[in-house]
Every structure is written in structure tokens, then in C-alpha cells.
Amino acid sequence: MDGLAREWLYKLQPYRYFDALLNDTDFCPDSILQFLLGKCEVIGVEEFGLYLYMMCNNKLTRFQLAVGDRQCKKSLMDAMRGVGVKEVRERDLIGKRAHATIAFAGSRVVLDMFHNDSVHLGVLRGVDAYLESVWVSTHYGWLTRIIPHLFPPYEFAVNVTVEQGGRLSHTASLSYALEECGIKRRVDIWFAGRELGLWEEEVLAVVLNNETATSIMDELLREVSSLLISALKPLIGTSHLASRAFERSA
């Protein structure tokens, strides 16, 4: 897992720099949404209007609509006009499926791609544990300055859930932050995990050496990053910011 985190943090580094430059602009991801609408089959918008669900490359994919200011939200709604979007129940679509997420705050993009099934990690204190998600994300602003251990500027994270009483509860996270001194790993035990009395070592044991889960995470990250990079390429090709970002990553 350590190797997977390192690989993806460095692989997406040029786009992370580009995202940081976009953070200083009023960029709205309506062009990215338009690209996805042209490439994917629309399923619908979940009941609260926060996410658009699509089938992209035969994988369930989710695009966050609740981003940016009021004008950006209007631009996103305009991009979907004429598509014939219906309301869908999110729980029925997702179930226990694991997903990979790229959440670039500067680009205001949160794009998820789901595995076709659940990914069982093992048993924690007698309770079944599942892979919830793997994230590559950026953060900016006061949160990264005040609580950088929770909101590092650039992060790879694996999130674990447990199933109790037929419900999934967010339990723990294994995170890797890319810092000037290298990559720093940490484990966070959330409320459901504290109720179980989990120790960090127990979380590491079910995640670090799980080759099946690592392979699935790698595959999902390849697919979701390929989709997002394809959507960004037209923007990168016409942006004066792109050359600065890619020179910095060289």
C-alpha cells in the first residue's frame, strides 16, 4: 500500500500543480462536465441534487454538482440542459461498492468511479470490514494552515467501513501526505472504530498487505484519472498556466 500511495501521488503531481494554479482563479468545471456528458451515459441525479451519476467505460461514475459559487452551479445546470436527467436513489446505485475519487479543490472537481462489487478487507473485532474508497485529493486555504494533519495540501487516502446491523459506518482512514520531507503516513480512527475499540495496528493489518484490494484500487485510480485527464487536456492545451505547472513537476 505504501508503494501504491507513492506511485499515485507522484504520477498525478503535474495535475496537482495545475490544480494549484487554478485555485487562484474563478475556474468552474462546466467544461469538464460537458466532456463527461459527451463520453458517458447519464443515469440521473441523486435525490438531493448533489451528484450526477453516469456510466463511463462500463463503470458507475459520479460527478459532484455542489461546487463553486451560484454562477458556477448555474453553469453546471445549463450544461445538463437537454440531457433528460432523472432523479435516482443513491443508495440503490452504490450499495457496498468501493470507489476511487480524485478531488481537486482548485479545479472544483470531485470525480468518483465505482468498482462493480464490494471489496471485503477482513474482520475487525468480529465485524466485517470493507474498502469504502481510495482518494487522491488537494486542499487549500485556512484548513491546510490550521489543521494540516487533517487537510494536507496533497493526499492519498484509503477509507474503511464496517457493517453493523445491515448498515455501513465510516470507521478508519489510512492517509499519506506528500510533504517537502517525503511521504508521511497516518491512521485515523473515526467514531464507529472508536466504538469497536480499534487500534491503529488492526487497521494497518487489514489494509497494508491486502493484495486484492490494492489491485482494485490501482485499477480504479487508473480509470478515473484517465477519464479526468482526458477532460482536462483541452483546458491544459489552451492554458498559459499549464506550462508553468508541468515545468514545475519536471
Backbone torsions as a table, in degrees:
resi	resn	phi	psi	omega
1	MET	NA	-38.6	178.2
2	ASP	-58.5	-41.1	179.9
3	GLY	-67.1	-38.3	178.8
4	LEU	-64.2	-42.8	178.7
5	ALA	-61.6	-46.8	180.0
6	ARG	-60.9	-45.0	-178.5
7	GLU	-58.6	-47.0	-175.3
8	TRP	-77.0	-33.0	176.0
9	LEU	-63.5	-39.4	179.1
10	TYR	-78.3	-34.5	-178.5
11	LYS	-64.4	-37.6	-178.5
12	LEU	-94.4	7.5	-178.0
13	GLN	-56.5	-45.0	179.4
14	PRO	-59.3	-38.2	-179.1
15	TYR	-74.9	-28.0	173.9
16	ARG	-64.4	-42.9	177.5
17	TYR	-64.5	-41.1	177.5
18	PHE	-62.7	-40.8	177.9
19	ASP	-62.2	-39.8	179.5
20	ALA	-62.9	-37.6	177.7
21	LEU	-69.6	-37.6	177.2
22	LEU	-65.6	-25.9	-179.1
23	ASN	-61.9	-23.8	179.3
24	ASP	-88.8	6.9	179.3
25	THR	-117.4	179.9	176.0
26	ASP	-100.5	36.9	-176.5
27	PHE	-57.6	138.5	174.9
28	CYS	-122.7	134.5	-174.8
29	PRO	-81.5	28.3	179.8
30	ASP	-64.2	-32.4	177.7
31	SER	-67.8	-34.3	176.9
32	ILE	-67.8	-42.0	177.3
33	LEU	-62.2	-43.2	178.8
34	GLN	-59.9	-40.4	177.1
35	PHE	-61.0	-47.1	-178.5
36	LEU	-63.4	-39.5	179.2
37	LEU	-63.4	-29.5	178.7
38	GLY	-81.0	-18.3	-175.9
39	LYS	-106.6	-21.0	-170.3
40	CYS	-119.5	162.8	176.3
41	GLU	-94.9	119.6	-177.2
42	VAL	-73.2	133.2	174.4
43	ILE	-98.0	-51.8	178.8
44	GLY	160.9	179.3	178.7
45	VAL	-105.5	134.5	-180.0
46	GLU	-66.5	165.6	-164.8
47	GLU	-59.3	-22.5	-179.8
48	PHE	-98.5	1.7	177.0
49	GLY	73.2	19.4	-176.4
50	LEU	-91.4	-28.3	-173.9
51	TYR	-133.8	144.4	171.5
52	LEU	-104.0	129.4	178.3
53	TYR	-104.4	138.2	-178.8
54	MET	-142.1	166.7	167.1
55	MET	-107.8	115.1	179.7
56	CYS	-121.8	122.2	-178.2
57	ASN	52.8	41.7	178.2
58	ASN	64.9	21.7	177.2
59	LYS	-125.1	138.5	174.7
60	LEU	-63.6	128.3	-173.9
61	THR	-131.7	144.9	-177.6
62	ARG	-130.1	134.2	178.7
63	PHE	-120.4	128.1	-178.7
64	GLN	-78.2	128.7	-179.5
65	LEU	-96.9	-21.1	-175.6
66	ALA	-85.0	68.7	-179.2
67	VAL	-133.8	158.1	173.3
68	GLY	71.1	-170.3	-179.7
69	ASP	-87.5	-173.8	-176.2
70	ARG	-61.9	-38.7	-179.7
71	GLN	-66.8	-38.4	178.5
72	CYS	-66.0	-43.8	178.0
73	LYS	-59.7	-38.3	178.0
74	LYS	-65.4	-40.0	179.1
75	SER	-63.7	-37.2	177.8
76	LEU	-66.9	-41.6	177.9
77	MET	-65.4	-38.8	178.0
78	ASP	-63.4	-35.5	-179.9
79	ALA	-64.7	-28.8	-179.2
80	MET	-89.8	-5.4	-177.7
81	ARG	-62.1	132.0	179.1
82	GLY	88.9	-4.2	-179.1
83	VAL	-82.9	-22.3	-179.0
84	GLY	76.7	54.1	-176.1
85	VAL	-83.7	132.6	178.2
86	LYS	-109.9	165.9	177.8
87	GLU	-85.7	138.9	179.6
88	VAL	-131.0	157.0	176.7
89	ARG	-89.5	117.2	-175.5
90	GLU	-60.7	-41.6	-177.1
91	ARG	-61.3	-36.6	-179.8
92	ASP	-67.4	-31.2	-178.5
93	LEU	-78.9	-40.0	-169.4
94	ILE	-88.8	-51.8	-174.3
95	GLY	59.0	-128.1	179.5
96	LYS	-100.6	11.6	-174.2
97	ARG	-60.4	138.9	171.7
98	ALA	-82.2	155.5	178.4
99	HIS	-144.7	158.7	173.1
100	ALA	-109.4	141.3	-176.1
101	THR	-130.3	136.3	164.7
102	ILE	-113.9	118.1	-177.7
103	ALA	-121.3	97.0	-179.0
104	PHE	-103.0	107.3	-172.8
105	ALA	-65.9	-36.2	-179.7
106	GLY	-66.7	-36.5	177.9
107	SER	-83.2	-9.4	-176.3
108	ARG	57.3	40.8	-178.8
109	VAL	-117.5	128.9	167.7
110	VAL	-126.8	109.2	-176.1
111	LEU	-122.0	124.9	-178.7
112	ASP	-115.8	143.8	171.6
113	MET	-130.4	131.9	-170.8
114	PHE	-101.6	143.4	170.3
115	HIS	-71.8	158.3	-177.3
116	ASN	-75.9	-7.6	-177.1
117	ASP	-151.7	176.1	174.4
118	SER	-75.0	159.2	178.4
119	VAL	-124.0	104.5	-178.3
120	HIS	-80.2	125.0	-178.3
121	LEU	-92.3	-30.4	-176.2
122	GLY	149.2	-156.5	-177.5
123	VAL	-121.8	130.6	177.1
124	LEU	-118.1	114.3	179.7
125	ARG	52.2	41.6	177.2
126	GLY	81.4	6.0	-177.1
127	VAL	-118.9	137.1	179.5
128	ASP	-66.5	131.3	179.1
129	ALA	-112.0	140.0	-177.7
130	TYR	-128.0	153.6	170.7
131	LEU	-74.2	119.8	176.1
132	GLU	-85.1	-51.3	-175.5
133	SER	-166.4	162.2	169.0
134	VAL	-126.8	132.8	-173.9
135	TRP	-122.9	144.9	160.1
136	VAL	-122.4	121.5	-171.2
137	SER	-141.8	158.0	173.5
138	THR	-121.1	150.9	175.8
139	HIS	-136.6	149.2	178.1
140	TYR	-139.4	169.5	172.2
141	GLY	88.0	-159.9	-169.4
142	TRP	-67.5	-27.8	-179.7
143	LEU	-63.7	-39.4	-179.7
144	THR	-70.1	-23.4	179.7
145	ARG	-85.6	-36.7	-174.7
146	ILE	-87.1	-44.6	-180.0
147	ILE	-129.6	66.8	-176.5
148	PRO	-64.2	-22.2	179.1
149	HIS	-70.7	-24.5	176.0
150	LEU	-96.6	-28.7	-179.2
151	PHE	-129.6	68.4	177.8
152	PRO	-68.6	153.7	-178.4
153	PRO	-58.5	-31.2	-176.3
154	TYR	-148.1	124.1	-166.9
155	GLU	-147.1	146.1	168.9
156	PHE	-114.7	130.1	-176.0
157	ALA	-140.5	142.5	174.6
158	VAL	-115.5	127.0	-176.9
159	ASN	-112.1	136.2	-175.1
160	VAL	-116.9	138.5	174.8
161	THR	-119.9	159.2	170.6
162	VAL	-122.7	153.2	-179.9
163	GLU	-105.8	119.9	178.4
164	GLN	-134.6	125.0	179.7
165	GLY	60.9	32.6	179.1
166	GLY	79.2	5.2	-179.8
167	ARG	-120.4	145.6	177.4
168	LEU	-93.2	136.0	179.1
169	SER	-125.8	131.5	176.6
170	HIS	-63.4	123.8	-166.9
171	THR	-115.5	-47.5	-175.3
172	ALA	-156.5	159.9	177.6
173	SER	-134.8	138.9	172.6
174	LEU	-112.7	114.8	-171.0
175	SER	-122.0	149.4	177.3
176	TYR	-130.1	120.2	178.8
177	ALA	-107.4	131.7	177.0
178	LEU	-87.4	113.9	-178.6
179	GLU	-120.2	172.9	-178.1
180	GLU	-59.7	-32.9	-178.3
181	CYS	-85.9	-1.4	-178.6
182	GLY	128.3	-159.0	-177.6
183	ILE	-99.2	128.2	-178.0
184	LYS	-111.8	129.4	-178.2
185	ARG	-104.1	144.3	174.6
186	ARG	-147.1	158.2	175.7
187	VAL	-120.6	131.6	175.3
188	ASP	-115.8	129.7	175.8
189	ILE	-102.3	119.2	-177.3
190	TRP	-92.2	-174.0	-169.3
191	PHE	-56.1	-48.8	-178.5
192	ALA	-62.5	-35.5	177.8
193	GLY	-69.6	-38.4	178.3
194	ARG	-67.1	-35.1	176.7
195	GLU	-61.8	-34.2	178.4
196	LEU	-80.0	-12.6	-177.7
197	GLY	75.9	31.3	-176.0
198	LEU	-67.8	146.6	170.9
199	TRP	-106.5	154.8	179.4
200	GLU	-55.0	-40.1	-176.6
201	GLU	-62.5	-31.8	179.0
202	GLU	-69.0	-39.1	178.1
203	VAL	-66.9	-44.5	179.0
204	LEU	-60.3	-36.4	-176.4
205	ALA	-65.1	-36.6	-177.9
206	VAL	-86.3	-15.7	-175.8
207	VAL	-103.7	-47.8	-166.7
208	LEU	-61.4	-42.4	-173.1
209	ASN	-108.1	21.7	179.1
210	ASN	-88.7	94.9	-174.0
211	GLU	-65.6	-35.7	179.4
212	THR	-63.7	-48.0	179.8
213	ALA	-63.7	-40.4	179.2
214	THR	-61.4	-42.6	179.0
215	SER	-64.1	-41.6	179.3
216	ILE	-65.7	-42.2	178.6
217	MET	-61.9	-42.8	179.3
218	ASP	-62.1	-45.1	179.5
219	GLU	-62.1	-46.2	-179.5
220	LEU	-64.0	-40.2	178.6
221	LEU	-65.3	-37.7	176.9
222	ARG	-61.2	-43.8	-176.1
223	GLU	-71.4	-44.9	-178.1
224	VAL	-71.4	-36.0	178.6
225	SER	-69.6	-37.5	177.6
226	SER	-62.0	-41.9	179.2
227	LEU	-64.6	-45.8	-178.9
228	LEU	-67.9	-41.5	179.6
229	ILE	-62.8	-39.2	176.4
230	SER	-61.1	-37.6	178.5
231	ALA	-71.2	-30.6	-178.4
232	LEU	-82.3	-23.1	-172.7
233	LYS	-55.7	-45.2	177.7
234	PRO	-59.8	-36.5	178.7
235	LEU	-69.7	-43.3	179.7
236	ILE	-62.7	-39.0	-177.6
237	GLY	-67.1	-22.4	-177.9
238	THR	-110.9	2.6	-175.3
239	SER	-100.4	133.3	174.9
240	HIS	-71.6	-16.5	178.8
241	LEU	-73.9	-27.1	-173.2
242	ALA	-62.1	-42.9	-178.0
243	SER	-62.8	-36.2	177.7
244	ARG	-64.7	-41.9	-177.8
245	ALA	-66.8	-45.0	-175.1
246	PHE	-77.2	-27.5	172.4
247	GLU	-65.5	-38.9	-177.7
248	ARG	-65.5	-33.7	-175.9
249	SER	-83.7	-10.0	-175.8
250	ALA	-71.4	NA	NA
